[in-house]
């Protein structure tokens, strides 16, 4: 079995942009990465919510849903 070491990935200017980790090291940082991803998704959702009143399609869909609920 071959042992995989950390491998840094750089862009054309030599700036590090990613890293390949052995699974054991990845498992150590996985919870942190998931929390960060969740926080970014929440920030994206808040941005979309702030933009919603200016989105004509969203407002039309909202009006249709509200009408449907009123009938039920």
Backbone as JSON Lines, residues from 0, in Angstrom:
{"i":0,"aa":"X","n":[0.85,-1.18,0.0],"ca":[0.0,0.0,0.0],"c":[0.9,1.25,0.0]}
{"i":1,"aa":"X","n":[0.62,2.15,-0.91],"ca":[1.41,3.37,-1.02],"c":[0.9,4.41,-0.02]}
{"i":2,"aa":"X","n":[1.8,5.12,0.56],"ca":[1.45,6.16,1.52],"c":[1.36,7.5,0.78]}
{"i":3,"aa":"X","n":[0.18,8.09,0.82],"ca":[-0.03,9.38,0.18],"c":[0.37,10.49,1.15]}
{"i":4,"aa":"X","n":[1.21,11.37,0.7],"ca":[1.59,12.52,1.51],"c":[0.8,13.72,1.05]}
{"i":5,"aa":"X","n":[0.89,14.79,1.81],"ca":[0.22,16.03,1.39],"c":[0.77,16.48,0.04]}
{"i":6,"aa":"X","n":[-0.14,16.93,-0.82],"ca":[0.29,17.45,-2.12],"c":[-0.34,18.83,-2.29]}
{"i":7,"aa":"X","n":[0.5,19.83,-2.44],"ca":[0.02,21.2,-2.63],"c":[-0.2,21.45,-4.11]}
{"i":8,"aa":"X","n":[-1.29,22.12,-4.42],"ca":[-1.62,22.47,-5.79],"c":[-1.51,23.99,-5.91]}
{"i":9,"aa":"X","n":[-0.77,24.44,-6.9],"ca":[-0.56,25.88,-7.08],"c":[-1.09,26.32,-8.44]}
{"i":10,"aa":"X","n":[-1.35,27.62,-8.54],"ca":[-1.74,28.16,-9.84],"c":[-0.48,28.44,-10.66]}
{"i":11,"aa":"X","n":[-0.65,29.05,-11.82],"ca":[0.49,29.27,-12.71],"c":[1.52,30.26,-12.15]}
{"i":12,"aa":"X","n":[1.1,31.05,-11.15],"ca":[2.04,31.98,-10.53],"c":[2.73,31.39,-9.31]}
{"i":13,"aa":"X","n":[2.37,30.16,-8.96],"ca":[2.96,29.52,-7.79],"c":[2.19,29.74,-6.51]}
{"i":14,"aa":"X","n":[1.05,30.42,-6.58],"ca":[0.22,30.67,-5.4],"c":[-0.54,29.39,-5.04]}
{"i":15,"aa":"X","n":[-0.43,28.92,-3.8],"ca":[-1.14,27.69,-3.42],"c":[-2.66,27.91,-3.42]}
{"i":16,"aa":"X","n":[-3.37,27.02,-4.1],"ca":[-4.82,27.16,-4.19],"c":[-5.57,25.96,-3.61]}
{"i":17,"aa":"X","n":[-4.88,24.85,-3.38],"ca":[-5.54,23.66,-2.84],"c":[-4.48,22.72,-2.27]}
{"i":18,"aa":"X","n":[-4.99,21.7,-1.59],"ca":[-4.09,20.68,-1.04],"c":[-4.82,19.35,-1.04]}
{"i":19,"aa":"X","n":[-4.1,18.31,-1.36],"ca":[-4.62,16.95,-1.26],"c":[-4.06,16.37,0.03]}
{"i":20,"aa":"X","n":[-4.96,15.9,0.89],"ca":[-4.56,15.37,2.18],"c":[-4.76,13.86,2.24]}
{"i":21,"aa":"X","n":[-3.94,13.18,3.02],"ca":[-4.24,11.77,3.32],"c":[-5.58,11.71,4.06]}
{"i":22,"aa":"X","n":[-6.32,10.65,3.89],"ca":[-7.66,10.55,4.47],"c":[-7.66,10.77,5.97]}
{"i":23,"aa":"X","n":[-6.63,10.31,6.65],"ca":[-6.57,10.49,8.1],"c":[-6.52,11.97,8.48]}
{"i":24,"aa":"X","n":[-5.75,12.74,7.74],"ca":[-5.67,14.18,8.02],"c":[-6.96,14.88,7.61]}
{"i":25,"aa":"X","n":[-7.53,14.45,6.51],"ca":[-8.79,15.06,6.06],"c":[-9.88,14.86,7.11]}
{"i":26,"aa":"X","n":[-9.95,13.67,7.67],"ca":[-10.97,13.39,8.68],"c":[-10.82,14.29,9.9]}
{"i":27,"aa":"X","n":[-9.62,14.74,10.19],"ca":[-9.41,15.65,11.3],"c":[-10.0,17.04,11.03]}
{"i":28,"aa":"X","n":[-9.93,17.49,9.8],"ca":[-10.39,18.85,9.47],"c":[-11.79,18.87,8.85]}
{"i":29,"aa":"X","n":[-12.33,17.71,8.53],"ca":[-13.65,17.64,7.87],"c":[-14.74,18.4,8.62]}
{"i":30,"aa":"X","n":[-14.89,18.25,9.94],"ca":[-15.95,19.0,10.64],"c":[-15.79,20.52,10.5]}
{"i":31,"aa":"X","n":[-14.57,21.0,10.5],"ca":[-14.33,22.44,10.34],"c":[-14.75,22.89,8.95]}
{"i":32,"aa":"X","n":[-14.41,22.09,7.95],"ca":[-14.77,22.44,6.57],"c":[-16.28,22.44,6.39]}
{"i":33,"aa":"X","n":[-16.97,21.48,7.0],"ca":[-18.42,21.43,6.89],"c":[-19.08,22.63,7.55]}
{"i":34,"aa":"X","n":[-18.56,23.05,8.7],"ca":[-19.1,24.23,9.38],"c":[-18.91,25.48,8.53]}
{"i":35,"aa":"X","n":[-17.74,25.59,7.92],"ca":[-17.45,26.75,7.07],"c":[-18.37,26.77,5.86]}
{"i":36,"aa":"X","n":[-18.58,25.6,5.26],"ca":[-19.46,25.5,4.09],"c":[-20.89,25.88,4.48]}
{"i":37,"aa":"X","n":[-21.33,25.42,5.64],"ca":[-22.68,25.73,6.11],"c":[-22.82,27.24,6.34]}
{"i":38,"aa":"X","n":[-21.82,27.86,6.93],"ca":[-21.87,29.3,7.18],"c":[-21.92,30.08,5.87]}
{"i":39,"aa":"X","n":[-21.16,29.63,4.87],"ca":[-21.19,30.3,3.58],"c":[-22.56,30.13,2.93]}
{"i":40,"aa":"X","n":[-23.16,28.95,3.04],"ca":[-24.49,28.74,2.48],"c":[-25.52,29.63,3.16]}
{"i":41,"aa":"X","n":[-25.41,29.79,4.48],"ca":[-26.33,30.65,5.2],"c":[-26.16,32.1,4.76]}
{"i":42,"aa":"X","n":[-24.93,32.54,4.55],"ca":[-24.7,33.91,4.09],"c":[-25.28,34.1,2.69]}
{"i":43,"aa":"X","n":[-25.12,33.09,1.83],"ca":[-25.69,33.17,0.48],"c":[-27.21,33.23,0.54]}
{"i":44,"aa":"X","n":[-27.81,32.45,1.43],"ca":[-29.27,32.46,1.57],"c":[-29.75,33.84,2.02]}
{"i":45,"aa":"X","n":[-29.03,34.45,2.95],"ca":[-29.43,35.78,3.42],"c":[-29.34,36.81,2.29]}
{"i":46,"aa":"X","n":[-28.31,36.7,1.45],"ca":[-28.19,37.61,0.31],"c":[-29.37,37.43,-0.65]}
{"i":47,"aa":"X","n":[-29.72,36.17,-0.92],"ca":[-30.84,35.9,-1.82],"c":[-32.15,36.41,-1.23]}
{"i":48,"aa":"X","n":[-32.32,36.25,0.08],"ca":[-33.54,36.75,0.72],"c":[-33.63,38.27,0.61]}
{"i":49,"aa":"X","n":[-32.51,38.94,0.74],"ca":[-32.5,40.4,0.64],"c":[-32.83,40.85,-0.77]}
{"i":50,"aa":"X","n":[-32.47,40.05,-1.77],"ca":[-32.73,40.4,-3.16],"c":[-34.15,40.02,-3.6]}
{"i":51,"aa":"X","n":[-34.81,39.14,-2.86],"ca":[-36.1,38.6,-3.27],"c":[-37.16,39.65,-3.61]}
{"i":52,"aa":"X","n":[-37.33,40.71,-2.81],"ca":[-38.38,41.68,-3.14],"c":[-38.16,42.38,-4.48]}
{"i":53,"aa":"X","n":[-36.95,42.36,-4.99],"ca":[-36.66,43.0,-6.28],"c":[-36.7,42.01,-7.44]}
{"i":54,"aa":"X","n":[-37.02,40.76,-7.15],"ca":[-37.06,39.72,-8.18],"c":[-38.52,39.52,-8.62]}
{"i":55,"aa":"X","n":[-38.82,39.93,-9.83],"ca":[-40.2,39.89,-10.33],"c":[-40.76,38.46,-10.34]}
{"i":56,"aa":"X","n":[-39.95,37.49,-10.74],"ca":[-40.43,36.1,-10.77],"c":[-40.73,35.58,-9.37]}
{"i":57,"aa":"X","n":[-39.86,35.92,-8.42],"ca":[-40.1,35.5,-7.04],"c":[-41.4,36.1,-6.53]}
{"i":58,"aa":"X","n":[-41.58,37.38,-6.76],"ca":[-42.78,38.05,-6.27],"c":[-44.04,37.48,-6.92]}
{"i":59,"aa":"X","n":[-43.98,37.15,-8.21],"ca":[-45.12,36.54,-8.89],"c":[-45.43,35.16,-8.31]}
{"i":60,"aa":"X","n":[-44.38,34.38,-8.07],"ca":[-44.58,33.07,-7.46],"c":[-45.15,33.2,-6.05]}
{"i":61,"aa":"X","n":[-44.65,34.17,-5.31],"ca":[-45.13,34.39,-3.95],"c":[-46.62,34.75,-3.97]}
{"i":62,"aa":"X","n":[-46.99,35.62,-4.88],"ca":[-48.4,36.03,-4.99],"c":[-49.29,34.83,-5.33]}
{"i":63,"aa":"X","n":[-48.8,33.99,-6.23],"ca":[-49.56,32.79,-6.61],"c":[-49.73,31.84,-5.43]}
{"i":64,"aa":"X","n":[-48.67,31.63,-4.69],"ca":[-48.72,30.75,-3.51],"c":[-49.65,31.32,-2.46]}
{"i":65,"aa":"X","n":[-49.56,32.62,-2.23],"ca":[-50.43,33.26,-1.25],"c":[-51.89,33.13,-1.64]}
{"i":66,"aa":"X","n":[-52.18,33.26,-2.93],"ca":[-53.56,33.1,-3.42],"c":[-54.03,31.68,-3.2]}
{"i":67,"aa":"X","n":[-53.15,30.71,-3.48],"ca":[-53.51,29.3,-3.28],"c":[-53.81,29.02,-1.81]}
{"i":68,"aa":"X","n":[-53.01,29.57,-0.91],"ca":[-53.25,29.37,0.51],"c":[-54.55,30.04,0.94]}
{"i":69,"aa":"X","n":[-54.86,31.17,0.38],"ca":[-56.09,31.87,0.74],"c":[-57.31,31.04,0.35]}
{"i":70,"aa":"X","n":[-57.21,30.34,-0.79],"ca":[-58.33,29.51,-1.25],"c":[-58.49,28.27,-0.38]}
{"i":71,"aa":"X","n":[-57.4,27.75,0.11],"ca":[-57.47,26.52,0.92],"c":[-58.01,26.89,2.29]}
